[in-house]
Structure formats: C-alpha cells, structure tokens
Amino acid sequence: MEIYPRATEKTYREQAKRTYVFLVPDNATKQSVAEAVKTQFNVTVIDVRILTRKGKTTKYSKGKHAYPGTTFRRDKRFAYVTLKDGDSIKVFEEPEEDKKADKKAKKSAKADKKSEKKGDK
C-alpha cells in the first residue's frame, strides 16, 4: 500500500505530539496503515486515526448558453499516526541547518576559486 506523508503547517504542529499525517488510499484500514508505516519507516505505531475529507463542489459549463452543472472533486483520506516515544520519521524533519551549511560551503568554494585566480596572475 502506498502512503504519502503530508508536509503542511498543521502536520508540523502535530509532530510535537508524536503524530504524523499521511495521505492514504480510499480503501485503507487502520491495521493496513499501521503495517505500512511500520515497514516503510521502521518505527513503532501506537495509534492510528483515519478521516475522510469530502471533495469540494465545483461548477462547470458546457458552452456559452448551456446550463452549468456541478460536480465534486475526489474525496481525500488521511491517517494520523502516533508513534512510540523516541521514534521519528526523517521525512518530516526540517533541513534548515543543512541548507545553511550548504550555502556556507558554496561561499567558501567561490572565495577559494577567486583567490586561486588572483594567484595565477
């Protein structure tokens, strides 16, 4: 079963409670989600809550004078998975420190290249 982690502001707030949010298929059960998370991320699952968010209504038209109709977007199903103390999923960690370290490394590499060019002249 394919599960996809959601990276939103709400999911980052839920991490403080050791809860992670995943987008799951419509036919997913709590047991199947727990097993999928356990096998994909090598963590211990304590609790799984599943909810279905109904699709929004959208209007459409079949031409200038045709009567417009309404249809629905697809429903989305989310799983809120709570993990054991000490377990975490790397997908949700913010790599801000890594980005800063990469920028510093690039700047120092540019400075080294400039100094080499000045030394060649």
C-alpha positions, 0 to 999 in steps of 0.5 A: 500500500502506498502512503504519502506523508503530508508536509503542511503547517498543521502536520508540523504542529502535530509532530510535537505530539508524536503524530504524523499525517499521511495521505492514504488510499480510499480503501485503507484500514487502520491495521493496513496503515499501521503495517505500512508505516511500520515497514516503510519507516521502521518505527513503532505505531501506537495509534492510528486515526483515519478521516475522510475529507469530502471533495469540494463542489465545483461548477462547470459549463458546457458552452456559452448558453448551456446550463452549468452543472456541478460536480465534486472533486475526489474525496481525500483520506488521511491517517494520523499516526502516533508513534512510540516515544523516541521514534521519528520519521526523517521525512518530516524533519526540517533541513534548515541547518543543512541548507545553511551549511550548504550555502556556507560551503558554496561561499567558501568554494567561490572565495577559494576559486577567486583567490586561486585566480588572483594567484595565477596572475 
